[in-house]
């Protein structure tokens, strides 16, 4: 029976753990002693890797690597939670790192979680690495084989020649062969899919085991569900306009359909109920 491919985050980092922890922490003499179990009671994630490390200056501590396909606003609180759970489980201080893979916006990504309830503060600092800001040359110079599949989305990695160079490195090592599909996956973000399929192997069975592919699927499902809710809300709005204001009310639908946010549409429906005339509703819109 063929052994399933391992294209997990843990697998990537385990290719060269010493180089990885030195890169993410920028502590040159750091040594990775063990990749630990990162399942915390009710929390189990494929996108994080917890590593026990050692350094003459700081002694033993944990490096918590959280790889996020796209940054989301809940991450600061999550970083605080994950760090606390790791420290509690292994009784070691934690160095948490958030690694964002794909760029979503130009908004500044925070590096601290802070709350203040009645004067009691909770603060968690963490390091942020945005892969689109990482120079692609570091992958080949250090080397950092863990970053090879991400070459297409690194800074300067979008050129076909650079992607082909990463592909050649993967194919030269039998331990890295199965990562070619993940490299192809991220190459589709910067190259035509037809070109990617021409120069690389495209094994969907392997790709489906990637946590990033699964995350893309979940995003698509969420968008589909959101789109379904929006269409239902527009239907409710159209019916309410016709019942309350007749054909005059329906003339507002083109303007209302331009609103994409579900909460905005909920507000529109409430305004339809509250408005006394079409003119009043038009003014509110």
Secondary structure, 3 states (H helix, E strand, C coil): CCCCCCCCHHHHHCCCHHHHHHHHHCCCCCEEEEEECCCECCECCCCEEEEEEEECCCEEEEEEEEEEEECCCCHHHHHHHHHHHHHHHHCCCEEEEEEEEECCCCCCCCCEEEEEECCEEEEEECEEEEHHHCECHHHHHHCCHHHHHHHHHCECCCCHHHHHHHHHHHHHCHHHHHHHHHHHHHHCCCCCHHHHHHHCCCCHHHHCCCHHHHHHHHHHHHHHHHHHHHHHHHHHHHHHHHHHHHHHHHCCHHHHCCCCCHHHHHHHHHHHHHCCCHHHHHHHC
